[in-house]
Amino acid sequence: MVRLPLSPDELERGRRLGALLRSARGDRSILDVALAAGISPETLRKVETGRIATPSFASIAAVAGVVGLSLDALWAEVHPPSPEGPTGGDAPGPRVGAARVWS
């Protein structure tokens, strides 16, 4: 299977994601956080540096849980809403209770 190249927007989101996770990790070592999240330290290092711009949801959810970030907060920081409002199926829909409904 051939993977299409990532767009500049996707690469930038990957850099923002990595910077946010790195900041949330604080003084904890990459090794401690990666092992607690069940991923390799090399994977976490690549995510934090933006070399893996589109990591798996499971990996990000695990790291976010270890460093104390909610997935809602992570989404809001990495994928801010556009000034024109939500477009297409990529933007979150209305909130229902504590869950987000995706359109």
Secondary structure, 3 states (H helix, E strand, C coil): CCCCCCCHHHHHHHHHHHHHHHHHHCCCCHHHHHHHHCCCHHHHHHHHCCCCCCCCHHHHHHHHHHHCCCHHHHHHHHCCCCCCCCCHHHCEEEEECCEEEEC
